[in-house]
Amino acid sequence: MESEQYLAANLRRAVAEDPRTAELGIRITVRGDNVMLSGDVACADRRAVLEEVLHEAAPQLKILNDVRVTPAGEPEGEEDLR
């Protein structure tokens, strides 16, 4: 079996290179049979697709998804520069 660090690096690469996700800011940690995800994404769909990509890359691992959805819309109102 691959080392946890090597496996985590491969999973980070899968998430970064898959056109469905192309995420660079997601933290991926492997502990035993668990993959822990953390970070922020712009929508719930992206959060779900992260799990899909990881499940395809490592179906034997249990995914613990702690990724937060933080919408990245346009700012509301005017910025007050002083």
Backbone as a chain_set.jsonl record, in Angstrom:
{"seq": "MESEQYLAANLRRAVAEDPRTAELGIRITVRGDNVMLSGDVACADRRAVLEEVLHEAAPQLKILNDVRVTPAGEPEGEEDLR", "coords": {"N": [[0.849, -1.192, 0.0], [0.425, 2.272, -0.702], [2.259, 4.988, 0.803], [0.781, 7.219, 3.23], [1.304, 9.94, 2.785], [2.192, 9.971, 0.124], [-0.073, 8.993, -1.179], [-1.914, 11.024, -0.516], [-0.744, 13.155, -1.919], [-1.089, 12.245, -4.563], [-3.88, 12.271, -4.677], [-4.404, 15.0, -4.335], [-3.31, 15.924, -6.713], [-5.066, 14.684, -8.514], [-7.463, 16.062, -7.956], [-6.702, 18.646, -8.642], [-6.103, 18.412, -11.365], [-8.357, 17.335, -12.619], [-10.879, 18.252, -14.84], [-13.439, 18.755, -13.893], [-13.178, 19.709, -11.362], [-10.651, 21.124, -10.793], [-9.359, 22.265, -8.566], [-7.194, 23.954, -6.405], [-6.919, 24.805, -3.834], [-7.791, 23.022, -1.899], [-7.404, 21.133, 0.989], [-6.035, 17.988, 1.538], [-5.911, 15.151, 3.439], [-4.63, 12.037, 4.362], [-5.429, 9.434, 6.478], [-4.926, 6.397, 7.566], [-7.585, 4.489, 6.475], [-9.062, 6.655, 5.725], [-9.908, 9.674, 4.017], [-9.497, 13.016, 4.45], [-11.05, 16.017, 3.723], [-10.659, 19.511, 3.427], [-11.293, 23.039, 3.313], [-12.384, 25.682, 1.11], [-15.06, 26.14, -1.186], [-16.894, 27.464, -4.034], [-19.535, 26.638, -4.473], [-22.204, 24.269, -3.697], [-22.382, 22.173, -5.522], [-19.77, 21.929, -6.509], [-18.496, 21.052, -4.217], [-19.644, 18.509, -3.911], [-18.732, 17.279, -6.272], [-16.021, 17.133, -5.775], [-15.902, 14.997, -3.965], [-16.756, 12.935, -5.692], [-14.628, 12.821, -7.571], [-12.492, 12.086, -5.902], [-13.446, 9.64, -4.95], [-13.44, 8.16, -7.301], [-10.69, 8.113, -7.777], [-9.682, 6.819, -5.536], [-11.309, 4.417, -4.561], [-11.392, 2.699, -2.401], [-11.163, 4.093, -0.06], [-12.592, 5.906, 2.708], [-14.367, 8.905, 2.545], [-14.163, 11.929, 4.18], [-15.76, 14.765, 4.191], [-15.136, 17.972, 4.808], [-15.369, 20.37, 3.573], [-16.153, 23.743, 3.096], [-18.867, 25.694, 1.823], [-18.531, 28.671, 0.304], [-19.893, 31.225, -1.079], [-18.789, 33.065, -3.903], [-19.615, 35.636, -4.9], [-20.352, 38.829, -6.495], [-19.359, 41.77, -4.741], [-21.582, 43.33, -2.398], [-23.182, 46.501, -2.399], [-21.377, 49.642, -2.005], [-17.865, 50.137, -1.871], [-16.256, 51.641, 0.832], [-13.798, 53.788, 0.861], [-11.373, 55.135, 2.884]], "CA": [[0.0, 0.0, 0.0], [1.168, 3.526, -0.792], [2.318, 5.748, 2.042], [-0.311, 8.188, 3.327], [1.714, 11.203, 2.158], [2.227, 9.759, -1.325], [-1.46, 8.88, -1.617], [-2.504, 12.361, -0.418], [-0.21, 13.941, -3.043], [-1.763, 11.776, -5.775], [-5.269, 12.732, -4.64], [-4.364, 16.449, -4.595], [-3.081, 16.078, -8.148], [-6.303, 14.3, -9.195], [-8.415, 17.15, -7.773], [-6.202, 19.816, -9.37], [-6.059, 18.17, -12.808], [-9.655, 16.938, -13.169], [-11.575, 19.459, -15.318], [-14.672, 18.991, -13.127], [-12.863, 20.383, -10.102], [-9.538, 22.065, -10.982], [-9.205, 22.957, -7.291], [-5.841, 23.954, -5.848], [-6.927, 25.223, -2.442], [-8.401, 22.02, -1.031], [-6.444, 20.349, 1.764], [-6.358, 16.56, 1.541], [-5.089, 14.416, 4.387], [-4.968, 10.621, 4.429], [-5.134, 8.778, 7.758], [-5.449, 5.032, 7.479], [-8.538, 4.291, 5.376], [-9.876, 7.865, 5.612], [-9.405, 10.864, 3.332], [-10.157, 14.186, 5.009], [-11.017, 17.195, 2.855], [-11.034, 20.779, 4.048], [-11.067, 24.194, 2.463], [-13.58, 26.408, 0.697], [-15.443, 26.144, -2.605], [-17.896, 28.484, -4.323], [-20.91, 26.134, -4.534], [-22.424, 22.915, -3.184], [-22.088, 21.216, -6.59], [-18.318, 21.725, -6.543], [-18.188, 20.253, -3.025], [-20.04, 17.131, -4.217], [-17.864, 16.749, -7.328], [-14.751, 16.778, -5.137], [-16.061, 13.624, -3.465], [-16.796, 12.027, -6.841], [-13.28, 12.684, -8.126], [-11.685, 11.312, -4.96], [-13.946, 8.257, -4.926], [-12.94, 7.51, -8.519], [-9.238, 7.937, -7.658], [-9.354, 5.906, -4.424], [-12.614, 3.91, -4.119], [-11.275, 1.922, -1.173], [-11.058, 4.989, 1.09], [-13.779, 6.627, 3.177], [-14.14, 10.333, 2.373], [-14.743, 12.807, 5.191], [-15.771, 16.034, 3.485], [-15.348, 19.132, 5.67], [-15.219, 21.541, 2.709], [-17.216, 24.725, 3.291], [-19.343, 26.433, 0.651], [-18.423, 30.113, 0.512], [-20.187, 31.837, -2.378], [-17.851, 34.111, -4.322], [-20.33, 36.545, -5.78], [-19.895, 40.209, -6.518], [-19.623, 42.438, -3.47], [-22.809, 44.111, -2.337], [-22.989, 47.876, -1.973], [-20.174, 50.325, -2.458], [-16.745, 50.079, -0.959], [-16.001, 52.945, 1.431], [-12.363, 53.977, 1.036], [-11.102, 56.326, 3.714]], "C": [[0.887, 1.245, 0.0], [1.225, 4.203, 0.583], [1.2, 6.785, 2.023], [0.052, 9.505, 2.637], [1.717, 11.086, 0.644], [0.808, 9.699, -1.881], [-2.145, 10.249, -1.578], [-2.024, 13.243, -1.574], [-0.88, 13.537, -4.353], [-3.212, 12.257, -5.831], [-5.351, 14.241, -4.87], [-4.177, 16.707, -6.085], [-4.354, 15.733, -8.93], [-7.338, 15.427, -9.126], [-7.998, 18.375, -8.579], [-6.321, 19.634, -10.881], [-7.397, 17.794, -13.419], [-10.412, 18.197, -13.599], [-12.869, 19.749, -14.564], [-14.407, 19.778, -11.85], [-11.814, 21.471, -10.283], [-9.317, 22.911, -9.726], [-7.777, 22.835, -6.79], [-5.84, 24.234, -4.351], [-7.558, 24.239, -1.476], [-7.297, 21.235, -0.325], [-6.93, 18.907, 1.84], [-5.368, 15.857, 2.451], [-5.563, 12.974, 4.406], [-4.514, 10.089, 5.782], [-5.758, 7.391, 7.718], [-6.325, 4.88, 6.25], [-9.422, 5.508, 5.14], [-9.141, 8.953, 4.836], [-10.202, 12.035, 3.892], [-9.945, 15.379, 4.088], [-11.37, 18.422, 3.672], [-10.651, 21.904, 3.107], [-12.393, 24.836, 2.12], [-13.789, 26.264, -0.802], [-16.603, 27.112, -2.784], [-19.333, 27.969, -4.326], [-20.98, 24.68, -4.049], [-22.117, 21.856, -4.249], [-20.595, 20.904, -6.642], [-17.881, 20.844, -5.372], [-18.5, 18.775, -3.294], [-19.129, 16.507, -5.266], [-16.483, 16.402, -6.776], [-14.802, 15.346, -4.619], [-16.063, 12.61, -4.6], [-15.401, 11.753, -7.38], [-12.413, 11.829, -7.197], [-12.14, 9.866, -4.886], [-13.477, 7.486, -6.158], [-11.449, 7.203, -8.399], [-8.862, 6.919, -6.585], [-10.645, 5.338, -3.841], [-12.561, 3.138, -2.8], [-11.278, 2.785, 0.087], [-12.39, 5.643, 1.427], [-13.461, 8.121, 3.132], [-14.899, 11.105, 3.45], [-14.64, 14.23, 4.652], [-16.141, 17.177, 4.427], [-15.149, 20.43, 4.884], [-16.428, 22.45, 2.914], [-17.573, 25.387, 1.97], [-19.351, 27.909, 1.015], [-18.654, 30.781, -0.832], [-19.237, 33.003, -2.672], [-18.521, 35.039, -5.317], [-19.727, 37.934, -5.752], [-20.202, 40.853, -5.168], [-20.903, 43.263, -3.54], [-22.49, 45.517, -1.856], [-21.707, 48.466, -2.521], [-19.084, 50.188, -1.41], [-16.461, 51.498, -0.454], [-14.514, 53.07, 1.725], [-12.128, 55.252, 1.826], [-9.64, 56.59, 3.776]], "O": [[1.952, 1.268, 0.617], [0.34, 4.008, 1.417], [0.727, 7.186, 0.96], [-0.791, 10.117, 1.98], [1.288, 12.008, -0.049], [0.519, 10.282, -2.925], [-2.877, 10.598, -2.503], [-2.813, 13.996, -2.146], [-1.205, 14.399, -5.17], [-3.714, 12.608, -6.898], [-6.276, 14.711, -5.534], [-4.808, 17.599, -6.652], [-4.686, 16.413, -9.902], [-8.011, 15.716, -10.116], [-8.849, 19.067, -9.138], [-6.608, 20.591, -11.601], [-7.566, 17.921, -14.632], [-10.57, 19.119, -12.798], [-13.352, 20.881, -14.593], [-15.303, 20.435, -11.32], [-12.07, 22.629, -9.954], [-9.113, 24.122, -9.813], [-7.216, 21.74, -6.754], [-4.861, 23.933, -3.669], [-7.835, 24.599, -0.332], [-6.371, 20.737, -0.965], [-8.088, 18.643, 2.164], [-4.154, 15.948, 2.268], [-6.765, 12.715, 4.46], [-3.363, 10.27, 6.181], [-6.976, 7.242, 7.823], [-5.881, 5.107, 5.125], [-10.426, 5.414, 4.433], [-7.931, 9.132, 4.973], [-11.43, 12.049, 3.82], [-8.817, 15.709, 3.722], [-12.271, 18.382, 4.51], [-9.804, 21.747, 2.228], [-13.408, 24.565, 2.761], [-12.838, 26.265, -1.584], [-17.224, 27.532, -1.808], [-20.266, 28.762, -4.196], [-19.976, 23.969, -3.997], [-21.648, 20.766, -3.921], [-20.204, 19.748, -6.801], [-17.003, 19.994, -5.52], [-17.711, 17.898, -2.945], [-18.787, 15.329, -5.163], [-15.843, 15.47, -7.263], [-13.861, 14.575, -4.808], [-15.447, 11.549, -4.492], [-15.032, 10.603, -7.618], [-11.685, 10.949, -7.658], [-11.314, 8.96, -4.773], [-13.157, 6.301, -6.07], [-10.99, 6.159, -8.861], [-7.846, 6.234, -6.703], [-11.045, 5.728, -2.744], [-13.593, 2.949, -2.155], [-11.386, 2.255, 1.193], [-13.211, 5.901, 0.547], [-12.416, 8.554, 3.618], [-16.11, 10.954, 3.609], [-13.563, 14.826, 4.655], [-17.303, 17.336, 4.801], [-14.804, 21.463, 5.458], [-17.572, 21.996, 2.908], [-16.717, 25.613, 1.115], [-20.078, 28.342, 1.909], [-17.732, 30.897, -1.638], [-18.93, 33.811, -1.796], [-18.05, 35.206, -6.441], [-18.728, 38.186, -5.079], [-21.198, 40.514, -4.529], [-21.259, 43.814, -4.582], [-21.624, 45.703, -1.001], [-21.043, 47.882, -3.377], [-19.358, 50.132, -0.212], [-16.433, 52.444, -1.241], [-14.022, 52.527, 2.715], [-12.63, 56.318, 1.47], [-9.213, 57.546, 4.423]]}, "num_chains": 1, "name": "protein.A"}
